[in-house]
């Protein structure tokens, strides 16, 4: 598997506004998983999911709203070595 983005997570404190924005501007549809404070929103493009949005409060999003991408690889340790060799850090 070549390294590629597999999933995206939107972290925001204003989930209803973000959901409305991406539906209107990008054309994504959404599905809900769970109920109440643990509701997770799936963003769908076409027939498949492309990302999600957990419900967060301000303490969870101290850096402000952001998108986080998840990259799929065959060998995590090997790719982690490439990241550090290139000057990156593993958290």
Backbone bond lengths (Angstrom), bond angles and torsions (degrees), N, CA, C in turn:
res aa  C-N    CA-C-N  psi(-1)  N-CA   C-N-CA  omega(-1)  CA-C   N-CA-C  phi
1 X - - - 1.450 - - 1.525 108.97 -
2 X 1.298 116.40 127.49 1.462 120.14 172.99 1.521 108.37 -74.98
3 X 1.317 116.64 148.66 1.459 119.96 177.93 1.528 108.66 -62.88
4 X 1.319 116.15 124.08 1.467 120.16 177.61 1.524 109.37 -152.51
5 X 1.320 114.70 154.84 1.456 119.28 177.89 1.524 108.88 -68.55
6 X 1.340 114.71 131.92 1.460 121.43 -176.52 1.537 112.35 -110.96
7 X 1.322 116.26 -28.64 1.466 120.45 -172.99 1.521 108.47 -159.21
8 X 1.321 116.55 151.78 1.460 122.09 178.22 1.520 108.97 -129.09
9 X 1.319 115.88 144.73 1.466 121.56 176.16 1.519 108.61 -123.78
10 X 1.310 116.04 129.68 1.458 121.49 173.91 1.513 108.02 -98.02
11 X 1.325 116.26 124.37 1.457 121.30 175.41 1.522 107.71 -108.33
12 X 1.311 115.94 117.08 1.455 121.95 -178.19 1.519 109.51 -152.13
13 X 1.314 116.09 156.13 1.460 120.31 175.40 1.529 111.60 -94.07
14 X 1.329 117.82 -6.22 1.466 121.30 -179.89 1.534 109.67 -120.08
15 X 1.319 115.01 69.14 1.457 121.18 -177.56 1.531 113.42 -58.68
16 X 1.336 120.15 -42.96 1.467 118.72 -179.57 1.537 112.44 -60.94
17 X 1.332 117.55 -41.61 1.466 120.06 179.02 1.523 110.97 -66.51
18 X 1.339 117.22 -41.70 1.458 120.88 179.69 1.524 110.65 -64.61
19 X 1.310 116.65 -43.46 1.467 120.25 178.98 1.521 110.42 -60.27
20 X 1.318 117.54 -46.92 1.465 121.19 178.70 1.516 112.33 -61.37
21 X 1.322 116.76 -40.99 1.461 121.74 -179.73 1.526 110.94 -61.90
22 X 1.325 117.67 -52.23 1.460 120.09 -176.13 1.517 112.78 -70.06
23 X 1.319 117.46 -28.06 1.464 119.80 173.65 1.528 110.14 -67.12
24 X 1.342 116.45 -45.69 1.461 120.93 -175.39 1.532 112.87 -75.20
25 X 1.325 117.14 -41.88 1.459 120.56 -172.52 1.526 112.69 -87.79
26 X 1.332 117.60 -42.39 1.456 121.47 -175.39 1.529 111.72 -97.41
27 X 1.317 116.68 -22.13 1.459 120.43 -179.76 1.515 114.40 86.55
28 X 1.337 116.79 14.25 1.456 119.68 178.70 1.521 110.30 -71.47
29 X 1.313 115.72 153.13 1.455 122.09 169.41 1.523 106.99 -104.99
30 X 1.321 116.53 167.27 1.456 119.93 -178.80 1.523 110.83 -133.24
31 X 1.313 114.85 153.86 1.457 123.63 171.18 1.516 106.91 -132.08
32 X 1.315 116.75 149.45 1.462 121.77 179.28 1.524 110.23 -106.18
33 X 1.325 114.60 141.26 1.463 121.69 174.15 1.515 107.17 -124.50
34 X 1.316 116.79 129.11 1.454 121.02 -179.61 1.515 111.92 86.10
35 X 1.338 114.32 -177.73 1.463 120.46 -178.80 1.513 109.72 -140.86
36 X 1.315 115.61 159.85 1.457 121.30 175.24 1.520 112.65 62.49
37 X 1.330 117.01 -139.78 1.463 120.09 -173.76 1.529 113.86 -68.96
38 X 1.327 117.73 -11.22 1.462 120.29 -179.35 1.532 113.00 -103.34
39 X 1.318 117.21 13.69 1.457 120.75 -179.48 1.526 110.34 -63.53
40 X 1.312 115.69 133.57 1.457 122.93 177.77 1.515 107.35 -118.33
41 X 1.315 117.27 131.98 1.455 121.94 179.56 1.519 109.71 -101.07
42 X 1.312 116.53 126.08 1.462 122.11 174.15 1.520 108.88 -92.72
43 X 1.323 117.20 133.38 1.456 122.21 172.49 1.526 107.44 -97.84
44 X 1.336 116.14 128.93 1.462 121.78 -178.06 1.520 110.50 -118.63
45 X 1.324 115.08 137.50 1.466 121.89 173.14 1.520 106.07 -121.63
46 X 1.309 116.63 117.66 1.457 119.06 -175.40 1.516 109.55 67.89
47 X 1.324 116.43 -127.62 1.459 121.16 -176.40 1.521 113.94 -95.74
48 X 1.327 117.70 -0.75 1.454 118.25 -175.43 1.514 113.69 -133.28
49 X 1.323 113.72 160.63 1.452 120.19 178.16 1.516 111.35 -76.73
50 X 1.317 115.98 143.63 1.466 121.79 177.22 1.519 111.67 -118.20
51 X 1.326 116.48 -17.05 1.456 119.05 -177.98 1.506 111.64 -176.37
52 X 1.322 113.68 -175.80 1.445 119.30 -178.68 1.511 112.15 -151.00
53 X 1.318 114.25 169.85 1.448 120.97 -177.79 1.524 108.97 -143.31
54 X 1.334 116.81 106.79 1.465 119.03 174.75 1.524 110.10 -75.92
55 X 1.321 116.58 162.20 1.449 121.45 173.43 1.524 107.43 -84.68
56 X 1.314 116.76 122.08 1.459 121.73 -178.27 1.521 110.02 -127.15
57 X 1.330 115.65 156.46 1.463 119.03 171.85 1.524 108.35 -107.43
58 X 1.307 117.47 175.39 1.462 122.22 -174.34 1.522 112.31 -56.61
59 X 1.319 118.38 -35.24 1.474 121.26 -179.75 1.525 111.20 -65.74
60 X 1.328 117.30 -29.79 1.460 121.39 179.99 1.531 112.55 -77.58
61 X 1.324 116.99 -20.17 1.465 122.13 -175.71 1.527 109.02 -120.96
62 X 1.312 116.18 53.66 1.469 121.24 -176.12 1.522 112.11 -60.48
63 X 1.328 117.92 -32.33 1.466 121.21 -178.72 1.523 112.35 -83.09
64 X 1.310 117.54 -1.90 1.458 121.41 -176.29 1.518 110.04 95.94
65 X 1.325 117.39 172.53 1.460 120.71 -179.69 1.526 110.72 -59.44
66 X 1.329 115.97 143.82 1.462 119.52 179.02 1.515 110.92 -158.32
67 X 1.327 114.94 158.33 1.453 122.86 171.46 1.514 107.84 -102.89
68 X 1.321 117.46 137.72 1.454 122.69 176.42 1.533 107.50 -121.41
69 X 1.322 116.86 129.55 1.455 121.22 179.99 1.515 111.44 -104.25
70 X 1.315 116.23 141.07 1.459 122.65 177.18 1.528 108.10 -107.89
71 X 1.330 115.84 129.61 1.454 121.61 -176.63 1.524 108.90 -109.03
72 X 1.311 116.22 130.51 1.463 121.79 177.88 1.519 111.05 -94.18
73 X 1.329 117.17 133.17 1.466 123.48 177.85 1.524 109.32 -139.53
74 X 1.326 116.40 162.02 1.466 120.66 177.48 1.520 112.17 -74.99
75 X 1.326 117.49 -39.28 1.458 121.98 -173.05 1.532 109.32 -130.21
76 X 1.316 116.69 99.09 1.467 121.69 -175.91 1.522 111.30 -59.92
77 X 1.316 117.83 -44.51 1.465 120.44 -178.47 1.531 111.43 -62.20
78 X 1.320 117.67 -41.83 1.464 120.79 179.20 1.525 111.07 -63.59
79 X 1.339 117.24 -42.97 1.465 119.71 179.62 1.516 111.74 -70.99
80 X 1.325 117.61 -32.85 1.465 119.95 175.13 1.524 109.40 -62.92
81 X 1.331 117.49 -38.55 1.455 121.23 176.01 1.518 111.97 -62.38
82 X 1.326 117.26 -38.81 1.471 121.13 177.10 1.529 110.79 -64.43
83 X 1.324 116.30 -39.20 1.467 120.32 179.89 1.534 110.05 -63.15
84 X 1.300 117.11 -49.72 1.487 119.30 -178.81 1.527 110.85 -67.48
85 X 1.327 118.48 -37.05 1.473 121.34 178.14 1.531 111.24 -62.67
86 X 1.326 116.49 -29.74 1.459 121.09 179.17 1.524 112.87 -87.84
87 X 1.349 117.27 3.44 1.463 120.75 177.72 1.515 114.69 99.39
88 X 1.323 117.38 2.10 1.460 120.74 179.36 1.517 111.51 -83.25
89 X 1.309 115.77 177.05 1.459 121.76 -179.55 1.533 109.49 -127.93
90 X 1.308 115.20 148.06 1.461 122.18 175.71 1.526 107.50 -101.69
91 X 1.318 115.88 125.81 1.475 120.71 -179.08 1.519 109.71 -109.16
